[in-house]
Amino acid sequence: MNILFIMYDQLRFDYLGCAGHPHLDTPNFDRVAAMGVRFTNAYAQSTICGASRMSFYTGRYVHSHGAAWNGFPLRVGEMTMGDHLRASGMDCWLIGKTHMKADTEGMARLGLAPDSVIGARQAECGFDIWARDDGLWAYGPDGYYDQHRSPYNAYLASRGYDGENPWADYANAAEGEDGQIASGWMFDNADKPANIREEDSETPWLTSEALRFLQQAKGPWCAHVSYIKPHWPYIVPAPYHAMYGPLHVLPPMRDAVEQDAPHPVFGAYMRGKIAAAFQRDDVRAKVIPAYMGLIRQCDDQLGRILDHLEATGEIKDTMIVLTSDHGDYLGDHWMGEKELFHEPSVKIPMIVHDPRPAADATRGSTCDALVEAIDLVPTFVEAAGGTVADHILEGRSLAPWLRGETPDWRAVAISEYDYSGTPHCAALGLTPRDARLFMVCDGRFKLMHAEGGFRPMLFDLANDRHEFHDLAKGDAHDAEIARLYDHLAVWGRRMSQRVTKSDAQIVAARGSSLRRGILPFLVDGSEVPEALTERYRGPVRQHHAKGDE
């Protein structure tokens, strides 16, 4: 079996037709959902791109892999999806974004050449590269944001787009009425069509790269097709720019009670410039239709891939996963972007099509189990016929749910966010070590713990599904808070760093030293089988202590 692992960047769990969005048509997402299982309670391990993706790729919590924010390197030697799958005989390829920052100091210390096979895989999050494009080819007075070479910019140049950075000048900009560049960085331009032929825009380009890979691939393979969209800049080419308008913008999920004595961290974010922009109705009226247009374009391009798999017959042998690294507030809770733990930010879409006959009974169903992003790597290892290294991988295979079983499952989902690199850390007067947040959610109650001496936040998702009322402002729910803190404490004590020895290896090694002559604490030797003392018995052959030989 092959694995097609498709990730979209900043795609909200509820902005899909199959998830109930009243205006957004996504027939191809819905097509995969009809073929498989849509998990309705899937959570990212972090609400920032880099940290979330490193959890997806390692199958480990942020606390374990340590790459806690964008640009934080994933340390050399951390096992990744590619390492686990290759051990099972499956290749693992990247087509698109990882947000991986290589541990160049660690590689240099260990003498790993970046142009060697192992060095390249260490630098590329364990993947072999078909086309890496992290998607933000911004540039300013100090140069480019991303120091990698842009394959997408090279493609645009080959198609006749001029300038040093056609990503910025055409793919993510419109043509203003005065003939000037109308940059997608400005929300005012979100309702304009990007100044690019639709077939040359980012999502179709990456889809074409994926199809080129599929046309030559020899299995078994895992292909991680990782789109930059619908991540900002919020601008989309025609005809997608005009498919949706202000009438399709849902009212923001926010309430004045949220601004009444808010948690200090939540308050700092609500006062930030991103939140201020999305608190404006005119901004939402332009940005959200563009965001929806970007999603609809993603859906159409997904259709190209599905059509290819069906035409070639490969769909019967290909597991398909659709997901996202995190969501987007879009003005909900007085917020923009992501980063905190309300559902629009931390919950992610997760749709899995398993082609094996054992999954036939669950096709077209939903599952409300607490699923985490780290569950995908063990799911893939199981699909590849391998043994899940559960002393390394902290997620659990979703295969039982796909087969319609009801396995003993986790009681809570965990997410983490390190905001030490943000202005909010400084505004709150925190040291970088204290600017850390943890979410514990049991499916009904959700707790946010903040380091630095702050009180927690608590929401009752059953009675307050929009998460307006922070129950930790009073003391009526202290028992629930204590119960969730107990779960966090158990999670904090988990075995997460003994990654070089599995439980099976430890059990198999018990007593092995006895058979290699290590026999401590014996009184006369009768305590162990004679075979273990045989080499320590027999006549003395020389008499050195007596001075003779």
C-alpha positions in Angstrom: 0.0 0.0 0.0 1.1 3.6 -0.7 0.3 6.6 1.4 -0.7 10.1 0.1 -0.4 12.5 3.1 -1.8 15.8 2.1 -1.5 18.8 4.5 -3.0 22.3 4.0 -1.6 25.2 5.9 -3.9 27.1 8.3 -7.1 25.3 7.1 -9.9 25.5 9.7 -11.6 22.2 10.6 -15.1 23.8 10.0 -14.4 25.4 6.6 -15.3 22.3 4.6 -18.6 21.2 3.1 -18.5 17.8 4.8 -17.9 19.6 8.2 -21.1 21.6 7.7 -20.0 25.0 6.4 -23.2 26.6 5.0 -21.6 28.3 2.0 -18.3 26.7 1.1 -18.5 23.9 -1.4 -15.7 21.3 -1.2 -16.8 18.4 -3.3 -13.4 16.7 -3.3 -12.8 16.9 0.4 -16.3 15.5 0.7 -15.4 12.8 -1.8 -12.5 11.6 0.4 -14.7 11.8 3.5 -17.3 9.6 1.7 -14.4 7.0 1.1 -13.1 7.0 4.6 -13.5 8.4 8.2 -13.7 12.0 9.2 -12.3 12.5 12.7 -14.3 15.3 14.4 -12.1 15.9 17.4 -8.6 16.0 16.0 -6.1 18.4 17.6 -2.8 19.8 16.6 0.1 19.4 19.1 0.9 23.1 18.7 -0.8 26.1 17.2 2.2 27.4 15.3 3.4 26.0 11.9 6.9 24.8 12.8 6.2 23.2 16.1 3.0 21.5 14.9 4.7 20.1 11.8 7.6 18.7 13.8 5.1 16.8 15.9 3.3 15.5 12.7 6.7 14.4 11.3 8.2 12.9 14.5 5.0 11.4 16.0 6.1 13.1 19.3 4.9 16.0 21.5 6.6 19.4 21.3 7.8 18.8 24.8 9.7 15.8 23.4 11.2 17.0 20.1 11.9 20.5 21.4 11.4 22.4 18.1 8.9 24.7 19.9 8.4 27.6 17.4 9.1 28.6 13.8 12.8 28.6 13.1 13.6 26.4 16.2 15.8 23.6 14.7 14.8 20.0 15.0 17.8 18.4 16.7 20.1 16.0 14.8 19.1 12.4 15.5 15.4 13.0 16.1 13.6 10.1 14.5 11.1 11.2 11.8 8.4 9.7 9.7 10.9 9.0 6.9 13.1 7.0 9.3 10.3 4.9 10.6 8.8 4.2 7.1 12.2 3.3 5.5 12.7 0.8 8.3 9.5 -0.8 7.0 10.6 -0.7 3.4 8.7 2.4 2.3 10.2 5.5 0.7 9.1 8.9 2.0 9.0 12.0 -0.2 8.3 15.6 0.3 6.4 17.7 -2.2 5.8 21.2 -0.7 6.3 22.7 2.7 7.8 21.4 6.0 8.9 24.6 7.8 11.9 22.5 8.9 14.9 24.4 10.3 18.0 22.2 10.2 20.2 21.8 13.2 23.3 22.9 11.3 25.4 23.2 14.4 24.6 19.7 15.4 25.3 18.4 11.9 28.7 20.2 11.9 29.6 18.8 15.3 28.9 15.3 14.1 30.6 15.7 10.7 27.4 15.2 8.7 27.9 16.7 5.2 24.7 18.4 4.0 25.1 16.9 0.5 25.4 13.3 1.8 22.2 11.2 1.8 22.0 11.1 5.6 23.0 14.8 5.9 20.3 15.8 3.4 17.7 13.8 5.2 18.7 15.3 8.6 18.4 18.8 7.0 15.0 18.0 5.4 13.1 16.6 8.3 13.7 13.0 7.2 12.2 13.3 3.8 13.7 12.7 0.4 12.9 15.9 -1.6 10.9 16.0 -4.8 10.2 19.7 -4.4 10.5 21.7 -1.2 8.7 25.0 -1.2 7.9 26.5 2.2 5.9 29.2 0.4 6.7 32.5 2.1 9.1 34.1 -0.3 8.9 37.5 1.4 11.7 39.9 1.0 12.5 43.3 2.6 15.4 45.6 3.5 17.4 42.8 5.1 16.8 40.3 2.4 14.6 37.2 2.1 12.6 35.6 4.9 13.4 32.1 3.6 17.0 31.5 2.6 16.2 28.4 0.6 16.1 28.7 -3.2 12.5 29.0 -4.4 11.5 26.4 -6.9 8.2 28.2 -7.4 9.9 31.5 -8.3 12.1 29.5 -10.8 8.9 28.1 -12.3 7.3 31.5 -12.6 10.4 32.9 -14.3 10.2 30.0 -16.8 6.7 31.0 -17.5 7.6 34.6 -18.3 7.0 36.4 -15.0 9.7 39.0 -14.6 11.5 40.5 -11.6 13.5 39.2 -8.7 10.6 37.8 -6.8 7.5 37.0 -8.9 6.0 35.2 -5.9 5.5 38.7 -4.3 4.9 40.7 -7.4 2.4 38.5 -9.1 1.3 35.3 -7.3 0.5 37.3 -4.1 -0.3 40.7 -5.5 -3.0 42.3 -7.6 -2.9 45.1 -10.1 -4.3 48.2 -8.6 -6.5 50.7 -10.5 -3.5 53.0 -10.8 -1.4 50.3 -12.4 0.7 49.9 -9.2 1.3 46.6 -7.4 -1.5 45.9 -4.8 0.3 43.6 -2.4 -1.5 40.7 -0.8 0.2 41.7 2.4 -2.4 44.4 2.7 -5.9 43.3 3.7 -7.4 46.0 1.6 -6.4 44.1 -1.5 -7.8 40.7 -0.5 -10.9 41.1 -2.7 -8.8 41.7 -5.8 -7.7 38.9 -8.2 -4.1 38.0 -7.9 -2.1 39.2 -11.0 -1.3 35.7 -12.2 -2.8 33.1 -14.5 -4.7 30.7 -12.3 -2.9 27.7 -13.6 0.4 29.3 -12.6 -0.6 30.1 -9.0 0.9 28.2 -6.1 -1.7 25.5 -5.5 -2.0 24.3 -9.1 1.8 24.4 -9.4 2.3 22.2 -6.4 -0.5 19.9 -7.6 1.3 19.5 -11.0 4.5 18.6 -9.1 2.6 16.0 -7.1 1.2 14.5 -10.3 4.7 14.4 -11.9 5.8 12.4 -8.8 2.9 10.0 -9.0 3.4 9.4 -12.7 6.9 8.0 -12.1 6.6 6.6 -8.5 7.4 3.0 -7.8 5.9 1.8 -4.6 5.7 1.4 -1.8 5.9 5.1 -1.2 4.7 7.8 1.2 4.2 11.2 -0.5 3.8 14.2 1.7 2.0 16.8 -0.5 2.1 19.9 1.6 0.3 23.1 0.4 1.1 26.6 1.6 -2.6 27.7 1.2 -5.0 28.8 2.5 -2.3 30.4 4.7 -2.0 34.2 4.2 -1.3 36.3 2.2 -5.1 36.2 1.7 -5.3 36.8 -2.1 -6.4 34.4 -4.8 -6.5 34.5 -8.6 -9.6 34.7 -10.7 -12.2 33.2 -10.8 -11.8 32.2 -7.1 -11.5 35.8 -5.9 -15.2 36.4 -6.8 -16.8 33.1 -5.8 -17.6 34.3 -2.3 -18.4 37.7 -0.9 -19.5 39.5 2.3 -22.8 37.7 2.3 -21.0 34.4 2.7 -19.0 35.7 5.8 -20.3 34.0 8.9 -20.8 36.3 12.0 -17.8 36.2 14.3 -18.0 33.9 17.2 -17.2 36.4 19.9 -18.8 37.8 23.0 -18.2 40.9 25.1 -17.9 38.7 28.2 -14.5 37.5 26.8 -13.1 41.0 27.2 -14.3 41.3 30.8 -11.2 40.6 33.0 -9.7 38.2 30.5 -6.8 35.9 31.3 -3.7 38.0 31.0 -2.3 36.0 28.1 -5.6 36.1 26.2 -5.9 39.8 26.9 -2.4 40.5 25.6 -3.3 38.7 22.3 -6.7 40.5 22.0 -4.8 43.8 22.3 -2.3 42.9 19.5 -2.3 44.3 16.0 -3.4 41.1 14.4 -6.5 40.9 16.6 -7.2 44.6 16.1 -7.3 44.1 12.3 -9.7 41.1 12.6 -11.9 42.9 15.0 -12.9 45.1 12.1 -15.9 44.0 10.0 -14.5 45.6 6.8 -11.3 43.5 7.1 -13.3 40.2 7.7 -15.6 41.1 4.7 -12.6 41.1 2.4 -10.3 38.5 4.0 -12.7 35.7 4.6 -14.1 35.5 1.0 -10.5 35.3 -0.2 -9.7 32.6 2.4 -12.8 30.7 1.2 -11.6 31.1 -2.5 -8.2 29.7 -1.6 -9.9 26.7 0.0 -12.1 26.1 -3.0 -9.0 26.3 -5.3 -7.4 23.7 -3.0 -10.4 21.5 -3.4 -10.4 21.7 -7.1 -6.7 20.8 -7.2 -7.4 17.9 -4.9 -9.8 16.7 -7.6 -7.0 16.5 -10.1 -5.0 14.2 -7.8 -8.1 12.0 -7.0 -9.0 11.8 -10.7 -5.4 10.6 -11.5 -5.5 7.9 -8.8 -8.9 6.7 -10.0 -7.8 6.7 -13.7 -4.7 4.7 -13.0 -6.4 2.4 -10.5 -3.9 3.4 -7.8 -6.7 4.6 -5.5 -7.4 1.0 -4.5 -3.9 0.7 -3.1 -3.4 4.2 -1.6 -4.2 5.5 1.9 -5.2 9.2 1.6 -5.0 11.6 4.6 -6.2 15.2 4.5 -5.3 17.4 7.4 -3.9 20.8 8.4 -1.2 22.0 10.8 -3.6 24.4 12.7 -6.6 26.6 12.1 -7.3 30.3 11.8 -9.3 32.6 14.2 -10.6 34.9 11.4 -12.0 37.3 14.0 -13.5 34.7 16.3 -12.8 35.4 20.0 -11.6 38.9 19.0 -8.6 37.2 17.5 -6.7 36.8 14.2 -4.2 34.2 13.1 -3.9 31.2 15.5 -1.7 30.5 18.6 -4.1 30.1 21.5 -6.3 27.0 22.1 -9.9 27.9 21.1 -11.3 25.4 18.7 -10.9 27.5 15.5 -7.2 27.6 16.2 -6.2 24.2 17.7 -8.7 21.8 16.2 -7.8 20.5 12.7 -9.5 18.6 9.9 -8.5 14.9 9.7 -9.9 12.7 7.0 -8.5 9.2 6.4 -9.2 6.9 3.5 -7.9 3.4 4.1 -8.3 1.2 1.0 -8.1 -2.1 2.8 -11.2 -4.2 3.0 -11.1 -4.2 6.8 -12.1 -0.5 6.6 -15.1 -1.0 4.4 -17.6 -0.9 7.3 -16.5 2.7 8.3 -16.6 4.4 4.9 -18.4 7.7 4.9 -18.5 7.8 8.8 -17.4 10.2 11.4 -15.5 9.4 14.6 -15.5 11.6 17.7 -12.5 10.0 19.5 -9.8 12.4 20.8 -7.2 12.2 18.0 -3.9 14.0 17.9 -1.6 14.9 15.0 1.1 12.5 16.4 -1.3 9.6 15.6 -0.5 9.7 11.9 3.1 8.3 12.0 2.1 5.1 13.9 -0.9 4.8 11.6 1.5 5.0 8.6 4.0 2.5 10.1 1.2 0.1 10.7 -0.1 0.5 7.1 3.5 -0.1 5.8 3.5 -3.4 7.7 6.1 -2.3 10.3 6.2 -2.5 14.0 5.3 0.8 15.8 8.3 1.8 17.9 6.1 2.9 20.9 9.1 3.8 23.0 9.8 6.6 20.5 6.4 7.4 18.9 4.0 9.0 21.4 0.9 8.8 19.1 -1.3 5.8 18.5 -2.4 4.1 15.3 -5.8 5.1 14.1 -6.2 1.7 12.3 -8.6 0.3 15.0 -11.0 3.2 14.4 -10.7 2.8 10.7 -11.8 -0.8 11.1 -14.8 0.2 13.2 -13.3 -1.0 16.5 -13.5 0.8 19.8 -10.0 0.6 21.3 -9.0 1.7 24.8 -8.1 5.2 24.0 -6.6 8.4 25.5 -8.5 10.3 28.1 -7.2 13.8 27.0 -5.7 15.6 24.1 -2.6 17.8 24.7 -1.4 20.8 22.8 1.5 23.2 23.6 2.5 26.7 22.6 5.8 28.5 23.3 5.3 32.2 22.7 8.7 33.3 23.9 9.6 34.8 20.6 6.5 37.0 20.4 5.8 40.6 21.5 3.3 39.3 24.0 6.0 37.6 26.1 7.7 41.0 26.5 4.4 42.8 27.1 3.6 40.4 30.0 7.1 40.9 31.5 8.0 37.2 31.1 11.3 35.5 30.6 11.4 33.2 27.6 11.3 30.1 29.8 8.0 31.1 31.3 6.2 32.0 28.0 4.7 28.6 27.6 1.1 27.4 27.4 -0.5 23.9 27.7 -3.9 22.7 26.7 -5.6 19.7 28.2 -9.0 18.7 26.7 -11.1 15.7 27.6 -13.7 16.3 24.9 -16.0 18.2 27.2 -13.8 20.4 29.5 -10.7 22.2 28.1 -8.0 23.6 30.4 -5.3 26.1 29.4 -2.4 26.3 31.8 0.0 29.2 31.5 3.5 29.2 33.1 4.6 32.4 34.8 2.3 32.3 37.8 -1.0 33.0 35.9 -4.3 31.4 36.7 -5.7 28.8 34.2 -8.5 29.1 31.7 -11.4 26.6 31.6 -14.2 26.0 29.1 -17.2 23.6 29.2 -17.6 22.6 25.5 -20.9 20.8 26.2 -22.7 23.9 27.6 -20.6 26.6 26.0 -19.5 25.2 22.6 -18.3 28.6 21.4 -15.9 28.9 24.4 -17.1 32.3 25.6 -17.2 31.8 29.3 -14.0 31.2 31.1 -15.0 29.2 34.1 -11.7 29.6 35.9 -12.6 33.3 36.6 -14.5 31.9 39.7 -14.0 28.9 42.0 -17.2 26.9 41.2 -15.2 24.5 38.9 -12.1 23.9 41.0 -12.7 20.2 41.0 -12.7 20.1 37.2 -9.6 22.2 37.1 -7.8 19.9 39.6 -8.9 16.8 37.6 -7.4 18.2 34.4 -4.3 19.3 36.1 -3.9 15.7 37.3 -4.1 14.6 33.7 -1.4 17.2 32.8 0.8 15.9 35.6 0.5 12.3 34.4 1.3 13.4 30.9 4.3 15.3 32.2 5.6 12.2 33.9 5.4 10.1 30.7 8.3 8.1 29.5 9.4 10.2 26.5 13.2 10.3 26.4 14.2 6.6 26.6 14.2 6.3 22.8 17.2 4.1 22.2 15.8 1.0 24.0 12.4 -0.5 23.4 10.4 -2.3 26.2 10.9 -5.5 24.2 14.6 -5.1 24.1 14.7 -4.3 27.8 12.7 -7.4 28.7 14.8 -9.6 26.4 18.0 -8.4 28.0 16.9 -9.2 31.5 19.3 -11.8 32.9 21.6 -11.7 29.9 24.5 -10.5 32.0 24.3 -13.7 34.1 25.1 -15.7 31.0 28.0 -13.4 30.3 29.6 -14.1 33.6 28.3 -11.2 35.8 27.4 -13.0 39.0 27.2 -10.5 41.8 25.9 -11.0 45.3 26.2 -14.9 45.5 26.8 -16.6 48.8 28.1 -19.9 47.5 26.9 -20.2 43.9 24.1 -22.5 44.6 21.6 -19.7 43.9 22.0 -20.0 40.2 22.2 -22.9 37.7 25.5 -24.7 37.6 26.0 -23.7 33.9 26.4 -20.1 34.9 29.3 -20.8 37.3 31.0 -23.5 35.3 33.8 -21.3 34.0 34.5 -20.1 37.5 35.1 -23.6 38.8 37.8 -26.3 38.4 41.4 -26.9 39.5 43.9 -24.0 39.8 46.4 -24.2 37.0 49.2 -21.9 38.3 50.1 -20.7 41.8 51.2 -17.1 41.5 50.3 -16.1 45.0 52.8 -18.7 46.3 55.5 -17.4 44.1 55.8 -20.5 41.8 54.6 -21.1 38.3 
